[in-house]
Amino acid sequence: MLLLNTMAEFSNISLNLSTDVNVNDVRPRSRSNKNRANKKFNHKEKFVPAHTKVERREESSPKEDNRKRKLSDNAEISHGKKPKSDMVISSLFRKNPEIPEVLSSKVETVSENVFTGETFKELPLHPFLISNLEEKQGFKQMTEVQKKAIPVLLKKKDALIKSQTGSGKTLAYAVPIVQMLQSRKLKIKRDDGPYALIIVPTRELVLQSYDTFVKLLRTFIWIVPGCLMGGEKRKAEKSRLRKGVNILVATPGRLMDHIKFTSVLHLARIQWLVIDEADRLLELGYERDIALILNALKSQCPDPPQTVLLSATLTDGVERLSSITLDNPEHICVGELADTLQQPNGSTDSSQENFTLPSQLKQYFIVTPCKLRLVTLAALMLWKCKYSGCSSKMIIFMSTQDSVHFHSKLLNQVLGPAHNIKRTLTQMALGQDESSEDGVELKDMSESTIYQLHGDMQQKDRTNTFNKFAKATSGVLLCTDVAARGLDLPHVDWIVQYTSPGATVDYIHRVGRTARAGTKGQSVLFLMPSEVTYIQELNKHKISLDQMDVSSVLEPLLLHVQDLPQPQDVTSKRQIPKTVEEAATFLQDRFEECVLNDKDMNILASKGFQSYIRAYATYSKEVKNIFKVSDLHLGHVAKSFALRVAPAMVHNATATLALKHKKKTSNRPDNFRQVTLSEYSSGLQAANCNVKTKPSIKRKFKTKLKWK
Ligand SMILES: Nc1ncnc2c1ncn2[C@@H]1O[C@H](COP(=O)(O)OP(=O)(O)OP(=O)(O)O)[C@@H](O)[C@H]1O
């Protein structure tokens, strides 16, 4: 009887909605296109799936909040049971803030040519090296940075190299090292030990740079590359060092560990020192390790090594480091405005700096109310990986490890294989049933595996994910900023920044994972209505983005829910959502049920929620006025983590945090460094190392390093 009543209730609502919510034609007349969607979200009737037997209401009073919290507590201890019949669930489309008019100026971007039209033959390189590059690896022409940097480095000059992401900086330093090592009159031997030292911030980057050397050295097999990184067994690394390594690629922490404790590692023959992603290394507080490495080199090498610092974004810190570590360096900056941006002393002002991004990169932003974030993300994934005709390869950046962990599980469970069926393009267009033989078969999300990558994973899982995603032709990688720098994952079509990066340099590196080496790519930045002035912040650095309409992005949800296996009995078929809003609500319910009915998922969601709020309080001073934790509506954030209410246990802590942030926004919470550093941890004590402020970096290097 109850079921029949509920069905009747549902069918009424459903009938109402069928005339009410049509994405294309119900739009307030007085507003621009961009704002129509929002207006519609704010004012439509709500879709209430009957089976959940819940009351959907507006955002509640404090009294109601308490009640909700109690319900949440109950939910936490009653996992596996059905939702309580009187649970209050906030509607997805009500009480959202207005989406403000976004003023994104069309800024004149700084362009940089990637390729030069000139071949490697034009350089004084060994013919084997040229044939390796051109024939074996298919590099038919040099990139700008390679053309400028290789001759300089072959002359044994120190250099500070800056060029856009994906422009081939790795070969720009690797080719000269291989050329000079193979040309030594006295052929080098394996047990000579290292001649070149390459320092990079992450383990994945170690593997990638090492791989570049392995490929280049195929014709010079007597030169042996090797790598050291956190997460690997020290014993195995020691035995490799004992056998002999001539080119050593390492993360700073693990390298320092071996310098201290591995007696077979000696640095007396080091002639090249390369610090890649130099600005990142300094940001992460590795300057202490780098200072110690430089001191070790100083004490062991008779002559200072030729030193090269590289990045797509060189910050003030790197300029200071370069002024101390580089001897009369060449500044190699690729890009039209490179010369004009330089200060007379060779430094750059990062607050004013214009960054170059690949011209083939199309950048978008999407303004979505907090409550709709999760369904909007799901819709974007479905659109690009299932309904766009060809399956994309997508990287989604999130702010914390817990957030990545939670979302990858949730999205896998709700959008994963069990919930997908195949349909054909023609079937969808013609509304035919699935028996039709015609049409193009679409890939479903089950063929687009969802991967995760963050600093809290076992090294073997990290490497496994990295390799699998690198080889995959489609799929979605959810990750933290551990994947933002330097990684060269082929054929990535879309970069999604689900949480804003804050610093512009981080934006540059994240989007730089696509549109590499002349290929096409697209990126989308998620913003909440309170955050839209971030666009102007990006515009200041000559970064231009177009707006995506949130209602268009949500449209694939309707196709998706209609694709799901339908209930057999005729009455329940009425439950099939008929509008985009119904579909979004239906999917949000699936997400919420998944969290409510599974204890582990509930814990993951709560942790994700907490860490998201904490990370939100750590935005840098440049953008702290845009990303204010006090602007967050905790109930809405909870909804975006598929939690029906904000977890009780963090309510007070978060409120205090918000208050603190309001009072003294520049004070970062203690855990900030640990959270950030752990993403890049090389397996040592990085999380505990002291992050010094910029002036002390200078002091440290000045006092300790006296080669010059
Ligand atoms: N001359 C070339 N021709 C074609 N492809 C090239 C050439 N040089 C490098 N590449 C390819 O370009 C891609 C990007 O190179 P690389 O990773 O060195 O870029 P990067 O400038 O270091 O980027 P990031 O700043 O993101 O670290 C790699 O896949 C590399 O194999």
The ligand as a Gaussian input file, in Angstrom:
#p B3LYP/6-31G(d) Opt

LIG

0 1
 N       61.920000      17.660000     -31.154000
 C       60.814000      17.046000     -30.786000
 N       59.886000      16.676000     -31.689000
 C       58.750000      16.065000     -31.321000
 N       58.436000      15.755000     -30.059000
 C       59.321000      16.108000     -29.113000
 C       60.550000      16.753000     -29.405000
 N       61.218000      16.953000     -28.265000
 C       60.457000      16.438000     -27.282000
 N       59.327000      15.931000     -27.788000
 C       58.232000      15.294000     -27.040000
 O       57.491000      16.323000     -26.418000
 C       56.909000      15.849000     -25.217000
 C       57.155000      16.853000     -24.104000
 O       58.520000      16.900000     -23.770000
 P       59.024000      17.237000     -22.301000
 O       58.358000      16.352000     -21.333000
 O       60.481000      17.260000     -22.332000
 O       58.416000      18.714000     -22.142000
 P       58.743000      19.794000     -21.027000
 O       59.044000      21.064000     -21.734000
 O       59.764000      19.279000     -20.093000
 O       57.325000      19.922000     -20.318000
 P       56.992000      20.309000     -18.801000
 O       57.305000      21.757000     -18.641000
 O       55.550000      20.019000     -18.691000
 O       57.850000      19.451000     -17.944000
 C       57.524000      14.493000     -24.953000
 O       56.590000      13.503000     -25.313000
 C       58.703000      14.437000     -25.880000
 O       58.976000      13.116000     -26.307000

